[in-house]
């Protein structure tokens, strides 16, 4: 089993910055990332990073958000700069384990990010 503990988030004015952190306990993790879900919208990928350091970003956050990872500590961080009101959402940490039995996804409890205009 994998448990994810998130920290960070909160209220910030447009143009400001926030940093989200997520620590995973348990088994070896392959990819980690952040998703978000705004009211009335589907959950969407924000950024992801593999154990090898390859990253993937949503077009809407490229150049503003940076994902990083510490494999030794099984932690992932999301540095969010130049925040916009449309970034307001609940952000969820995600961890992926790939085993001989298939791929398993794990989720954090979510942390609210609110950007005021």
N, C-alpha and C positions, 0 to 999 in steps of 0.2 A: 504493500500500500504506500501511497505517497500523500503527504499532507502539505498544503501550501498555506503559508502565513504571509499576508500582505501588510504593508505599511505605507504611509504617505497619503497623498490625496488631500482634499480640502477645498477651500474657496480662495480664488485668486482673481485679480482684475485682468482684463484682456491685455496681452503683451507681457504678462508675468510668466513665472516659471514654477514648476512643481517637479518633485522627484518621487517616483513610486518604486518600492522595493518588494521583493517576494523571495521568501526562503522556502526551499523544498526539503522535506525530510523523508527518509525512506530509501527506496531503491534508486538505482542508477537512472538518471534522466537523460534523454536524448535531446529533444528540442524544448525550449521554453519560450514563452512569449506573453503578450498582453492583447486582450480583446476589450472592446467596449460596447456598451449598449445604451443608447439614448432612449428616452420615453417614446414609445410607439414605433421604434425601429428595431431591426434585427441586429443581433450581435455581429460585430465585424472585427476582423483582424486589424490590429494597430501596428504591431511589430513582432517579429519572432527572430530567434537566434538559435543556431544549432550548437552542439557540443564542440564543433570545429570552428565556430565563430562566424559562419555564414549568416547574413542578416537579410530580412525581408521587411519592407515597410509599406504601409498603405500610402497611396499617392498623396492623400490629403495631409500627411504628416511628414513627408520627406523634407529634409532640410531643417525641420524644427524639433523633431524628436530623435533621441538616440537610445538604442537598447544596448545593454552591456551585460556580461555574465561572468561569474566566478565559478568555474567548474568544480574547484576544490571545495567550495562552500555550498554548491548547489543554489546559488542565488542569482537573481536576474533583476536588473534595475532599468527603469525607463525615465530618462531625463527629458522633460517636456518644456521647451522654450517657446517664446512667442505664442503663447496660448490664445486661442480664439473662443468666442462664445459657443461656436459649433463643436468645440472639443468637450463640451459638457456632457457627461455620461457616467455610468458606473463602469469602472475598469476592473477587468478580471484577469488574474494571473492564470496562465495555462502551462501545464507540463505534459510532455509526451514521453511515454516509455514504449520502446519497440522490443518485443520479445519473440521467442519462437512461436508463441500463441497468437501473435498479432499486435496491433497498436492499441495502447491504452491512453486515454486522455484524462487529466485531472484538473480540477478547477479550484481557485481560491474563492473566498466568500464575497469578494467584490469590494471596491472602495470608491466612494463618490468623488468625482472631480467636477467642480462647478466654476465656470469662468464667467464673470460678470462683465458687461459691456460698459 
